[in-house]
Amino acid sequence: MVSGQTTQSERERTLLDLRGREINAVFTVDVFNEGLDIPDVDTVLFLRPTESATIFLQQLGRGLRRTRDKAVLTVLDFVGYHRKEFRFDLKLRALTGQTRRELEHDIQRGFPFLPSGCQIVMDQQSQRIVLENIRGQVANRWRDLVTELRRHPDLKLAGYLDDTGVDLADVLKQGQKSWTTLRRDAGVITAPGSDEESALLKRMRAFAHVDDPVRVTGYSRLLRPHGPRYDEMSAVEQRLARMLFFSLFPNGGGHSSYDAGLALARDESLIADELTAIVELTFDQARNTSPDVPHFWQGVWPPNLRVRGWCCRRWRGCVGGRAPAAAVG
């Protein structure tokens, strides 16, 4: 065995014996991770867990030198499921270059798209353990979501979810978190938020059900920096404006008019950006069909507007309901 405590002369003698096949294996601790060149090494055993993809690839590289007589490199990974927080995905993504979602599919299918001559072999139990680890790591811990975003700070919401395999609900966290909160915690956004922004961010989860083109395009237009005034809108746009208003301010928010509430949402650019990203993403992911509109909504509900359930209390003010206190339109 060679460790950091082993003298230089002992290290050199050990390597000479390995090259001369006087010994068949060398166990190392904290040495030989890089800079070692023994091309005839044809087997690498991993016994130490590491969450550093760089260190893992450096260790793997000790056996990747090519020689005329070495047909393959055999890698035996004995790092067990000894700690629940260990990240199998980091190691496997470093090897394959896959996103987490792609990695899940490859594990289930036996890694069918590796380069010619390469294999990653897992028995059924190992496959189950690794998949459970990958699926449970990021989704359940906010700090891991933050870490993932720090690795790819330029990702938009849809790209982040696709890359990590995380669901939108994991980012919105029961109304207590949001995409903007995640970006701020990851250092992507450095400016502090206002009190108004903090309150509105808790309402982002209310838009995760929007899955129809009418609201997606309507909300996006209403949230533009120079969106229309309420009295300039068509009847359908006014209904959409009221729906948007009461989704953001369930109790009216103390605003004297719909215009005042919508103006606040527009001024908070991060709110407008996140809300637009959420409704566009939800619409893209939608798989449900629209039920028939109840008869008492006929003639006032925008055509082709999807709904998942009918709750007049939630949408009070949308059709013939009350405006904010002292509202003037």
C-alpha positions as CSV (number, residue, x, y, z in Angstrom):
1,M,0.0,0.0,0.0
2,V,1.2,3.5,-0.8
3,S,-0.1,6.6,1.0
4,G,0.9,10.1,1.6
5,Q,3.2,8.9,4.5
6,T,5.1,6.5,2.2
7,T,8.7,7.8,1.4
8,Q,9.6,8.7,-2.1
9,S,12.1,5.8,-2.4
10,E,9.4,3.3,-1.3
11,R,7.0,4.7,-3.9
12,E,9.5,4.4,-6.7
13,R,10.4,0.8,-5.7
14,T,6.7,-0.1,-5.6
15,L,6.1,1.3,-9.1
16,L,9.1,-0.6,-10.4
17,D,7.8,-3.8,-9.0
18,L,4.4,-3.1,-10.5
19,R,5.9,-2.4,-14.0
20,G,8.0,-5.5,-13.7
21,R,5.0,-7.6,-12.6
22,E,6.7,-8.5,-9.4
23,I,3.4,-7.4,-7.8
24,N,0.0,-7.4,-9.3
25,A,-1.8,-4.7,-7.4
26,V,-1.1,-1.5,-5.5
27,F,-3.5,0.1,-3.1
28,T,-3.1,3.9,-2.9
29,V,-4.4,6.5,-0.5
30,D,-4.4,10.2,-1.5
31,V,-1.6,9.6,-4.0
32,F,-1.2,8.7,-7.7
33,N,-4.5,10.4,-8.5
34,E,-2.7,12.2,-11.3
35,G,0.7,12.4,-13.0
36,L,1.2,8.6,-12.8
37,D,2.0,7.0,-16.2
38,I,1.9,3.2,-16.2
39,P,0.3,2.3,-19.5
40,D,0.1,-1.5,-18.8
41,V,-2.4,-1.0,-15.9
42,D,-5.5,-2.9,-17.1
43,T,-7.6,-2.9,-14.0
44,V,-8.7,-0.1,-11.7
45,L,-10.5,-0.7,-8.4
46,F,-12.4,2.1,-6.7
47,L,-12.7,1.8,-2.9
48,R,-13.0,5.4,-1.9
49,P,-16.1,7.5,-2.5
50,T,-15.7,11.0,-3.9
51,E,-18.2,13.6,-5.0
52,S,-15.6,15.3,-7.2
53,A,-16.1,14.4,-10.8
54,T,-12.6,15.8,-11.5
55,I,-10.9,13.5,-9.0
56,F,-12.9,10.5,-10.2
57,L,-11.9,11.1,-13.8
58,Q,-8.2,11.6,-12.7
59,Q,-8.3,8.3,-10.9
60,L,-10.0,6.5,-13.8
61,G,-7.3,8.0,-16.1
62,R,-4.6,6.0,-14.4
63,G,-5.8,3.0,-16.4
64,L,-6.8,4.7,-19.7
65,R,-3.3,4.7,-21.3
66,R,-3.2,2.6,-24.4
67,T,-0.7,-0.1,-25.3
68,R,-0.4,-2.7,-28.0
69,D,-1.2,-5.6,-25.6
70,K,-4.0,-4.0,-23.6
71,A,-7.4,-4.7,-25.2
72,V,-9.6,-3.2,-22.5
73,L,-9.6,-1.5,-19.1
74,T,-11.6,-3.2,-16.4
75,V,-13.0,-0.8,-13.8
76,L,-14.4,-2.4,-10.6
77,D,-16.2,0.1,-8.5
78,F,-16.7,-1.1,-5.0
79,V,-18.0,2.1,-3.5
80,G,-21.1,1.0,-1.7
81,Y,-24.4,2.5,-0.7
82,H,-22.9,3.4,2.7
83,R,-24.1,7.0,2.9
84,K,-27.5,8.1,1.6
85,E,-26.2,11.5,0.5
86,F,-23.6,10.0,-1.8
87,R,-24.1,11.3,-5.3
88,F,-24.0,8.4,-7.9
89,D,-25.2,10.8,-10.5
90,L,-22.1,13.0,-10.4
91,K,-19.8,10.0,-11.1
92,L,-22.0,8.6,-13.9
93,R,-22.6,11.9,-15.6
94,A,-18.9,12.6,-15.6
95,L,-18.4,9.3,-17.5
96,T,-21.3,9.7,-19.9
97,G,-21.9,13.4,-20.3
98,Q,-25.6,12.8,-19.9
99,T,-28.2,14.9,-18.0
100,R,-29.8,13.4,-15.0
101,R,-33.0,12.6,-16.8
102,E,-31.0,11.0,-19.7
103,L,-29.0,9.1,-17.1
104,E,-32.1,7.5,-15.6
105,H,-33.1,6.2,-19.0
106,D,-29.7,4.8,-19.7
107,I,-29.4,3.0,-16.4
108,Q,-32.8,1.3,-17.0
109,R,-31.7,0.3,-20.5
110,G,-28.2,-0.8,-19.7
111,F,-26.4,2.2,-21.2
112,P,-27.1,1.5,-24.8
113,F,-25.3,4.5,-26.3
114,L,-21.8,4.3,-24.9
115,P,-18.9,4.4,-27.3
116,S,-18.0,1.2,-29.1
117,G,-16.2,-1.3,-26.8
118,C,-17.4,0.4,-23.6
119,Q,-19.8,-1.1,-21.0
120,I,-21.2,0.0,-17.7
121,V,-22.6,-3.2,-16.1
122,M,-24.9,-3.1,-13.0
123,D,-26.7,-6.1,-11.6
124,Q,-30.4,-5.7,-10.9
125,Q,-30.0,-4.7,-7.2
126,S,-27.2,-2.2,-8.0
127,Q,-29.4,-0.7,-10.7
128,R,-32.3,-0.2,-8.3
129,I,-30.1,1.3,-5.6
130,V,-28.5,3.8,-8.0
131,L,-31.8,4.8,-9.5
132,E,-33.3,5.4,-6.1
133,N,-30.3,7.5,-5.1
134,I,-30.4,9.6,-8.3
135,R,-34.1,10.2,-8.0
136,G,-34.0,11.1,-4.3
137,Q,-30.9,13.3,-4.2
138,V,-31.8,16.6,-5.7
139,A,-35.6,16.7,-5.5
140,N,-35.7,16.4,-1.7
141,R,-32.9,18.9,-0.8
142,W,-33.0,22.6,-1.6
143,R,-29.2,22.9,-1.2
144,D,-28.7,20.3,-3.9
145,L,-31.1,22.3,-6.2
146,V,-28.9,25.3,-5.5
147,T,-25.7,23.4,-6.2
148,E,-27.0,22.1,-9.5
149,L,-27.9,25.6,-10.6
150,R,-24.5,26.9,-9.7
151,R,-23.0,24.4,-12.1
152,H,-25.1,25.8,-14.9
153,P,-26.0,29.3,-14.0
154,D,-27.1,30.3,-17.5
155,L,-29.9,27.8,-17.7
156,K,-33.5,29.0,-18.0
157,L,-36.2,27.3,-15.9
158,A,-37.2,24.8,-18.6
159,G,-33.6,23.9,-19.4
160,Y,-32.8,23.5,-15.7
161,L,-35.7,21.1,-15.1
162,D,-34.8,19.1,-18.2
163,D,-31.2,18.9,-17.3
164,T,-31.6,17.9,-13.7
165,G,-34.8,15.8,-14.0
166,V,-36.3,17.9,-11.2
167,D,-40.1,18.6,-11.3
168,L,-41.5,22.1,-11.2
169,A,-43.2,21.3,-7.9
170,D,-39.7,20.7,-6.3
171,V,-38.7,24.2,-7.3
172,L,-41.9,25.9,-6.2
173,K,-41.9,23.9,-2.9
174,Q,-45.5,24.3,-1.7
175,G,-45.4,28.1,-2.3
176,Q,-42.5,28.7,0.0
177,K,-39.8,28.7,-2.7
178,S,-39.6,29.8,-6.4
179,W,-37.3,29.9,-9.4
180,T,-36.3,33.4,-8.5
181,T,-35.5,32.3,-4.9
182,L,-33.4,29.4,-6.3
183,R,-31.5,31.7,-8.6
184,R,-30.9,34.2,-5.8
185,D,-29.7,31.4,-3.4
186,A,-27.3,30.2,-6.2
187,G,-25.8,33.6,-6.6
188,V,-27.2,34.0,-10.1
189,I,-29.2,37.0,-8.9
190,T,-27.3,39.2,-6.5
191,A,-29.7,42.1,-6.0
192,P,-32.0,41.8,-3.0
193,G,-35.7,41.5,-3.6
194,S,-38.4,43.9,-2.4
195,D,-41.1,43.1,0.1
196,E,-43.6,43.1,-2.8
197,E,-41.5,40.6,-4.7
198,S,-41.3,38.3,-1.7
199,A,-45.1,38.3,-1.3
200,L,-45.7,37.7,-5.0
201,L,-43.1,34.9,-5.2
202,K,-45.3,32.9,-2.9
203,R,-48.0,33.0,-5.4
204,M,-46.0,31.5,-8.3
205,R,-47.3,28.0,-7.5
206,A,-50.8,29.2,-8.3
207,F,-49.8,29.4,-11.9
208,A,-48.5,25.8,-12.2
209,H,-51.9,24.7,-13.4
210,V,-52.1,27.0,-16.4
211,D,-52.1,24.7,-19.4
212,D,-54.1,26.5,-22.2
213,P,-53.0,28.8,-24.9
214,V,-55.5,31.5,-24.1
215,R,-54.0,32.2,-20.6
216,V,-50.4,31.6,-21.7
217,T,-50.5,34.2,-24.4
218,G,-52.9,36.5,-22.5
219,Y,-50.9,36.5,-19.3
220,S,-47.7,37.1,-21.2
221,R,-49.2,40.1,-23.0
222,L,-50.6,41.5,-19.8
223,L,-47.2,41.3,-18.0
224,R,-45.2,43.1,-20.7
225,P,-43.6,46.3,-19.4
226,H,-46.0,48.5,-21.4
227,G,-49.0,46.2,-21.2
228,P,-52.5,47.5,-21.9
229,R,-54.6,49.4,-19.5
230,Y,-57.7,47.7,-18.2
231,D,-60.1,50.0,-20.0
232,E,-58.2,49.4,-23.2
233,M,-58.7,45.7,-23.1
234,S,-61.2,43.5,-24.9
235,A,-63.8,41.7,-22.9
236,V,-61.8,38.5,-23.0
237,E,-58.6,40.3,-22.0
238,Q,-60.4,41.9,-19.1
239,R,-61.6,38.5,-17.8
240,L,-58.0,37.2,-18.2
241,A,-56.7,40.3,-16.3
242,R,-59.1,39.7,-13.5
243,M,-58.0,36.0,-13.3
244,L,-54.3,37.1,-13.3
245,F,-55.0,39.8,-10.7
246,F,-56.8,37.5,-8.2
247,S,-54.2,34.7,-8.7
248,L,-51.5,37.2,-7.6
249,F,-53.6,39.0,-5.0
250,P,-56.2,36.6,-3.6
251,N,-57.6,39.3,-1.2
252,G,-57.1,42.2,-3.6
253,G,-53.7,43.1,-2.2
254,G,-55.0,46.5,-1.0
255,H,-55.0,47.8,-4.6
256,S,-57.5,50.4,-5.7
257,S,-57.8,49.0,-9.2
258,Y,-56.8,46.1,-11.5
259,D,-54.4,48.5,-13.2
260,A,-52.6,49.2,-9.9
261,G,-52.0,45.5,-9.2
262,L,-50.9,44.6,-12.7
263,A,-48.6,47.6,-12.7
264,L,-46.9,46.3,-9.6
265,A,-46.4,42.9,-11.2
266,R,-45.0,44.5,-14.3
267,D,-42.6,46.6,-12.3
268,E,-41.3,43.5,-10.5
269,S,-39.5,42.2,-13.6
270,L,-38.4,39.0,-12.0
271,I,-42.0,38.2,-11.1
272,A,-43.1,38.8,-14.6
273,D,-40.3,36.7,-16.0
274,E,-40.9,33.8,-13.7
275,L,-44.6,33.8,-14.1
276,T,-44.3,33.8,-17.9
277,A,-41.7,30.9,-17.7
278,I,-44.0,28.9,-15.5
279,V,-47.1,29.1,-17.6
280,E,-45.2,28.5,-20.8
281,L,-43.6,25.4,-19.3
282,T,-46.8,24.1,-17.9
283,F,-48.5,24.5,-21.2
284,D,-45.7,22.7,-23.0
285,Q,-46.0,19.8,-20.5
286,A,-49.8,19.6,-20.5
287,R,-51.3,16.3,-21.4
288,N,-54.9,16.7,-20.2
289,T,-58.0,17.5,-22.3
290,S,-60.6,20.1,-21.6
291,P,-63.9,19.2,-20.0
292,D,-67.1,20.9,-21.3
293,V,-67.6,24.4,-19.9
294,P,-70.5,24.4,-17.4
295,H,-73.7,26.1,-18.7
296,F,-73.5,29.0,-16.3
297,W,-70.1,30.0,-17.8
298,Q,-71.3,29.7,-21.4
299,G,-70.8,32.9,-23.3
300,V,-68.4,34.5,-20.8
301,W,-65.6,31.9,-20.7
302,P,-63.0,32.3,-23.4
303,P,-63.2,29.6,-26.1
304,N,-60.7,26.8,-25.9
305,L,-59.7,27.6,-22.3
306,R,-58.8,24.5,-20.5
307,V,-59.8,23.9,-16.9
308,R,-59.0,21.2,-14.4
309,G,-61.9,21.8,-12.0
310,W,-64.5,24.4,-11.2
311,C,-64.2,26.5,-8.2
312,C,-66.1,29.8,-8.3
313,R,-64.6,30.9,-5.0
314,R,-61.1,30.9,-6.4
315,W,-62.1,32.9,-9.4
316,R,-64.5,35.4,-7.8
317,G,-64.2,38.6,-9.6
318,C,-63.3,36.9,-12.9
319,V,-66.9,37.1,-14.2
320,G,-69.3,39.6,-12.7
321,G,-67.4,39.4,-9.3
322,R,-66.2,42.1,-7.1
323,A,-63.2,44.2,-8.1
324,P,-60.6,45.3,-5.6
325,A,-61.8,47.7,-2.9
326,A,-62.6,51.1,-4.4
327,A,-61.7,49.7,-7.8
328,V,-62.4,52.0,-10.7
329,G,-61.5,49.5,-13.4
